[in-house]
Amino acid sequence: MIVTITMNPSIDISYPLETFKLDTVNRVVDVKKTAGGKGLNVTRVLKQLADDVTASGLLGGFLGESIKKDLDEAGISHSFSQIDGETRNCIAILHEGKQTEILESGPVISDKEAEIFLEHFTDLVKKASILSFSGSLPTGLPKDFYAKMIAICNEQHKPVVLDCSGESLKLVLKGDAKPLLIKPNTEELADLLGRDVSDDIAALKAALQDHLFDGVEWIVVSMGAKGAFAKHNDKFYRVKIPKIEVVNPVGSGDSTVAGLTSAINNGDSDEDILKKANVLGMLNAQEAVTGHVNLDHYQDLFDQLDVSLV
């Protein structure tokens, strides 16, 4: 069973407008509301792949119940830990080819709620074959909370695919407990190392051999339309992708994480892991709905990808 973790989920609300007018009324006809958060995007794609997946994290209040209902209707298994605070809303206003986002910070998590979640999480880890953690931590949780969760997974020899950034990721990398895989983009890689990192092959190779990444088996650097660069143990891979028509890129990174997690769980080869991940990221970008892929086009894109040792 794959377990996905979303510590700060949301109800994602989409408001499409032809024009967005400030300081007056904007009326929206076609409103979309879905269970959101990076980990839940991962979950939805895994469900479409027919993987055995359970979503977990923290939920609270009326909006938390709405997320559970949304997942139930989609036939997605879930096992969240309950909190007293209200799960957040995240609003995206789509206007004139732009996207303006209004993101609530979410509930403040108490020490007791954090303790209860870790107990719940420890039980989930026992049933998991691999786990995927995505997104930011809610207010109230210490910045090293992911590190604590990974330590629990390491104790039970369960691999973790980690997709986060900033201080939470830095503390994981500086600690003793290590994830199996991290997926920074080039900007996040530069932030981790405290220096500029170009997309030149030699520069990326040098960056990924920094001692900060010691003990992390897989590092997959997403490079948008330029594909990806990856390090698996002592091997380096360049992933080249075909040009596609992008409809909505939001959630493509999460779809990539779903592909990485699914393929690793299936025991696929390095080449197939990287191909599956990037194909799913592209398929998501071709759809209007975040966290959705049209698998009818999967094999065609899969055959067009080029993964080479460098």
C-alpha positions in Angstrom: 0.0 0.0 0.0 1.2 3.5 -0.9 0.5 6.1 1.8 0.4 9.8 0.8 0.8 12.5 3.3 -0.8 16.0 3.1 -0.1 17.9 6.3 -1.8 21.1 5.3 -4.6 20.2 2.9 -7.2 22.6 1.5 -10.4 23.1 -0.4 -9.1 24.4 -3.7 -11.6 26.9 -5.3 -11.2 28.0 -8.9 -12.8 31.2 -10.1 -12.5 31.6 -13.9 -13.1 35.2 -15.1 -12.8 36.8 -18.5 -11.5 40.0 -16.7 -10.7 40.5 -13.0 -11.8 44.0 -11.8 -10.5 45.4 -8.6 -12.6 47.3 -6.1 -15.9 46.1 -7.5 -18.1 43.0 -7.9 -16.9 40.1 -10.0 -19.5 37.4 -10.7 -18.4 33.9 -11.3 -20.5 31.3 -13.1 -18.3 28.2 -13.3 -16.9 27.6 -9.8 -14.9 24.4 -9.1 -14.2 23.2 -5.6 -12.0 20.2 -5.0 -10.0 18.5 -2.2 -6.6 20.1 -2.6 -3.1 20.1 -1.4 0.0 18.6 -3.2 -0.3 15.3 -1.5 -3.9 14.9 -2.5 -3.0 15.6 -6.1 -0.4 12.8 -5.9 -3.2 10.6 -4.4 -5.6 11.2 -7.3 -3.0 10.3 -9.9 -2.1 7.1 -8.1 -5.7 6.2 -7.9 -6.0 6.7 -11.7 -3.0 4.4 -12.1 -5.0 1.8 -10.1 -2.3 1.7 -7.3 -3.4 0.7 -3.8 -3.2 4.2 -2.1 -4.4 5.7 1.2 -4.3 9.4 1.9 -3.4 10.7 5.3 -2.5 13.9 7.1 -4.4 16.4 9.2 -8.1 17.5 8.7 -10.5 19.5 10.8 -13.9 21.2 10.8 -16.5 21.5 8.1 -14.0 21.8 5.3 -12.1 18.7 6.6 -15.4 16.8 6.4 -15.9 18.1 2.8 -12.5 16.7 1.8 -13.4 13.3 3.2 -16.6 13.4 1.3 -14.8 14.4 -1.9 -12.4 11.5 -1.5 -15.2 9.0 -0.7 -17.0 10.0 -3.9 -13.8 9.4 -5.8 -13.4 6.0 -4.2 -10.1 7.0 -2.5 -9.1 5.4 0.8 -8.2 7.8 3.5 -7.1 7.8 7.2 -6.6 11.3 8.5 -5.8 12.5 12.0 -8.5 14.9 13.3 -7.6 18.4 14.6 -9.8 21.1 16.3 -8.9 23.8 13.8 -10.6 24.4 10.4 -9.0 23.1 7.3 -8.1 26.0 4.9 -9.4 27.3 1.6 -7.1 28.2 -1.3 -8.5 30.4 -4.1 -7.3 30.6 -7.6 -8.6 33.4 -9.8 -8.1 32.6 -13.5 -8.2 35.8 -15.5 -6.8 37.1 -18.8 -4.4 34.1 -19.1 -3.1 34.8 -15.6 -3.6 33.1 -12.2 -4.0 35.1 -9.0 -3.9 32.9 -5.9 -5.3 33.7 -2.4 -3.9 31.1 0.0 -5.1 30.8 3.6 -2.3 29.8 6.0 -4.5 27.1 7.6 -5.1 25.9 11.2 -2.5 26.1 14.0 -1.6 22.6 15.2 -1.2 22.0 18.9 1.5 19.9 20.5 -1.1 17.4 21.5 -2.5 17.1 18.0 1.1 16.6 16.6 1.7 13.8 19.2 -1.6 12.1 18.3 -0.8 12.3 14.6 2.6 10.7 15.1 1.0 7.8 16.9 -1.5 7.4 14.1 1.2 7.8 11.5 3.4 5.1 13.1 0.5 2.6 12.7 0.0 3.6 9.1 3.7 3.1 8.3 3.5 -0.5 9.4 1.0 -1.2 6.6 2.8 0.9 3.9 5.2 -0.3 1.2 6.3 3.2 0.4 5.2 6.7 1.5 5.0 10.1 -0.2 5.1 13.4 1.7 4.2 16.5 -0.2 3.8 20.2 0.6 4.3 22.6 3.5 3.8 22.0 7.2 1.0 23.9 8.9 1.6 26.5 11.6 2.4 25.0 15.0 4.4 22.0 13.8 8.2 22.3 14.2 10.2 22.7 11.0 11.8 19.3 11.7 8.5 17.5 11.7 9.2 15.8 8.4 12.5 14.6 9.8 10.7 13.0 12.8 8.3 11.3 10.4 11.1 10.0 8.2 12.9 8.7 11.3 9.8 6.6 12.0 9.8 5.3 8.5 13.6 4.5 8.6 13.0 2.5 11.8 10.5 0.3 9.9 12.7 0.2 6.7 9.9 2.0 4.6 11.1 4.3 1.8 10.0 7.9 1.6 9.5 10.1 -1.5 9.8 13.7 -0.1 8.5 16.7 -2.1 9.0 19.8 0.1 11.2 22.9 0.2 12.7 25.5 2.4 13.8 24.9 6.0 11.8 21.7 6.4 13.9 20.1 3.6 17.1 21.5 4.8 16.6 20.0 8.3 15.8 16.6 6.7 19.0 16.7 4.7 21.1 17.8 7.7 19.6 15.1 9.9 20.4 11.4 10.3 17.0 10.1 8.9 17.0 10.2 5.1 14.3 9.9 2.5 14.8 7.6 -0.5 14.1 10.5 -2.9 13.8 14.3 -3.1 12.5 16.3 -6.1 13.8 19.9 -6.1 13.6 22.2 -9.1 16.7 24.2 -10.0 15.6 27.2 -7.9 15.0 25.0 -4.8 18.4 23.3 -5.4 20.1 26.7 -5.5 18.3 27.7 -2.2 19.5 24.5 -0.6 23.1 25.0 -1.6 23.2 28.8 -1.1 24.5 29.5 -4.6 23.3 29.7 -8.2 22.8 26.5 -10.1 22.5 26.5 -13.8 20.9 23.7 -15.9 24.3 22.9 -17.4 25.0 19.1 -17.1 28.4 19.6 -15.4 27.0 22.2 -13.0 24.1 19.9 -12.0 26.4 16.9 -11.5 28.6 19.0 -9.2 25.6 20.3 -7.3 24.1 16.9 -6.7 27.4 15.5 -5.4 27.4 18.1 -2.5 27.8 16.5 0.9 24.4 17.9 1.8 22.8 15.1 -0.2 24.8 12.3 1.3 22.5 9.3 2.1 19.8 10.3 -0.3 19.6 7.6 -2.9 17.5 9.5 -5.5 17.6 13.2 -6.4 15.3 14.2 -9.3 15.7 17.8 -10.4 12.6 19.0 -12.4 13.5 21.5 -15.2 10.0 22.3 -16.7 9.9 22.2 -20.4 13.6 21.2 -20.5 12.8 17.8 -18.8 14.7 16.6 -15.8 18.1 15.7 -14.4 18.5 12.9 -11.9 21.1 11.2 -9.7 20.5 7.6 -8.5 23.4 6.5 -6.3 26.4 7.1 -8.5 24.6 7.3 -11.8 23.4 10.5 -13.5 20.5 10.7 -16.0 19.3 13.4 -18.4 15.6 13.3 -19.3 14.5 15.0 -22.5 10.8 15.4 -23.1 8.9 16.3 -26.3 7.2 19.7 -26.7 3.5 19.6 -25.7 0.6 22.0 -25.6 0.2 23.1 -22.0 -3.3 23.7 -20.7 -2.8 23.9 -17.0 0.7 23.2 -15.5 -0.6 23.3 -11.8 -0.1 19.9 -10.2 2.4 18.6 -12.8 5.1 18.3 -10.2 2.6 16.3 -8.0 1.8 14.0 -10.9 5.5 13.5 -11.4 5.8 12.5 -7.7 3.0 10.1 -8.2 4.9 8.5 -11.1 8.1 8.3 -9.1 6.4 6.7 -6.1 4.4 4.2 -8.2 7.3 3.1 -10.4 9.6 2.7 -7.4 6.9 0.7 -5.6 6.6 -1.5 -8.6 10.4 -2.1 -8.7 10.8 -0.6 -12.2 14.2 0.2 -13.8 15.8 3.6 -13.4 14.9 4.5 -17.0 11.2 3.5 -16.6 10.9 5.3 -13.2 12.1 8.5 -14.8 9.9 8.0 -17.9 6.7 7.2 -16.0 7.2 10.2 -13.7 7.8 12.7 -16.5 5.0 11.3 -18.7 2.5 11.8 -15.9 3.7 15.3 -15.3 3.2 16.1 -19.0 -0.2 14.5 -19.0 -1.4 16.6 -16.1 -0.2 19.7 -17.9 -2.4 18.8 -20.9 -5.5 18.8 -18.7 -7.6 21.6 -17.3 -8.2 19.8 -14.0 -5.3 19.6 -11.5 -4.3 16.1 -10.5 -5.9 14.5 -13.5 -4.2 12.6 -16.4 -5.6 11.0 -19.6 -3.9 7.6 -19.6 -5.0 7.1 -23.2 -2.0 9.2 -24.3 0.4 7.6 -21.8 2.2 5.2 -24.1 2.6 7.7 -27.0 4.4 10.1 -24.7 6.3 7.3 -22.9 7.8 6.3 -26.3 8.9 9.8 -27.1 10.9 10.4 -23.9 14.7 10.1 -24.0 16.5 9.0 -20.8 20.3 8.8 -21.1 23.2 8.2 -18.8 25.5 11.3 -18.7 
